[in-house]
């Protein structure tokens, strides 16, 4: 449960716009609004993993 709450807090920081709402009905913009935060989260996990590996090395 704590992991999910942490991701929700991260999503609130990552996602920008009108309070995290998708304000358009254009398909391309909706897809970008849904996929960009996912890419950013994956990037954050990757960077954290690299940092952890550097600390452990």
N, C-alpha and C positions, 0 to 999 in steps of 0.2 A: 504494500500500500504506500509506503514512503517513497518508493522508486517512482511510482505513477505520479504522486504529488510533486515530486521534484521535477519530473518531465513537464508537468503542467505549468509549473512556475517558469521553467526554461522557455516553454512555448510563449508565455506571456511576454517575456523579454525579447525573444527572437522575432515574433510576429509583430508587424507594425501595421498601421492603417487605422481604420475607424474602430478602435477598441477590439481589434482582432477579428472583425467581421469582414466577409468578402462583400464588397459593395458594387459588384458588377455581375452581369449575367452573360458576359462574353466568355465562351468556352476556354479560349487560350489564357485569358487572365485568371480565370478560376483555377485552371490546372497549374499555372505558375504560382499562384498564391498557396496552393496546397502542397506543391512539391519543393519549393524553395526552403521552407523551414525544415523539411525532412533532410535536405542536403546539408544545411547548416548544422543540424543536430549530429549527423554522421561525421561531419568535419570536426566538431567539438570532441566527440568520442575518440576519434583518431588522434587528435592533438594530445588529449589527456593520456592516451595509451603511450604515445611517444615520450611524453614527459615522465610517466611512471617507469618506463623502461630505462630512461636515462638515470633516474634516481636509483633504481635497483642495480644498475651496472656500476 
